[in-house]
Amino acid sequence: MKKNIISLVLFLATTPLFAHYIWIETAPVGKQHTEHFIKVRFGEYTYGVLEKTDGDAFKSVSKFTLWVMSPSGKKTPLKVSAKEDFYAASFIPTEDGTYTIALDNKNIKVLDYTKYDYGIFKGQYHAKAKVVVGNTLSNFNKTNTTGIEIIDLTDQEFSKESTVLLQVLFNGEPLKENELSVFVADLWSKKLKTDKEGKVTFKLPWETKYIVETIFEEKVPGTFKGLDYDFIWHCATYCISLKSK
């Protein structure tokens, strides 16, 4: 077991950073007129890898925008402050329903990973989470019409053994037959594929935190800040946290 852990650490230390992802952590339930806190993290959740905000890895993806959309559709940008291994933000809910928290980062430099047999590409990240205030679930907002995103279509609050219904969109349209991964801590993961409508379902077997990730390679070459790339690497995440009873 010890040998396996050492091998894993060495593997992660040499793995290209495009294997990392950004995700948003927040309590799943909020209250009106009460400050609600948010954490933005970068790393590999299932392996326990959390990059430091003052490290080169997190700095390379730190030019993101973060906002919250209220149940009535009002978009409010959020200010962030750097902590040791996450960026912190908060907002105060003022109405009942589902709040959509979203992060977008298209301002990432072109990476040349030809030495990893992966090519030259430009990365883009989009992360989401939701907060329910009161006893009414409302629509989960679309937040990335020019890239990839995960939409939560579940019609009930999350709980142990409940079923999640998600839809993956690319440029606002369903992304069919695209791989999607579900991660929890302690090296557990599950791979799924979206159907012809871009939808996927799965159960939540434990009362814990789940990170859902999906990736899509857009085979369109271009130029960003004077550097040419062969394709765009899109990564979307969605964090599901179960409310403790």
Buried (B, 14 or more C-beta within 10 A) or exposed (E): EEEEEEEBEEEBEEBEBBBBBBBBBBBBEBBEEEEBEBBBBBBBBBBEBBBBBEEEBBBBBBEBEBBBBBBEEEEEEBEBEBEEBBBBBBBEBEBBBBBBBBBBBBBBEBBEBEEEEBBBBBBBBBBBBBBBBBEEBBBBBBBBEEBBBBBBEBEEEBEEEEEBBBBBBBEEEBBBEBBBBBBBBEEEEBEBEBBEEBBBEBEBEEBBBBBBBBBBEBEEEEEBEEEEBBBBBBBBBBBBBBEEE
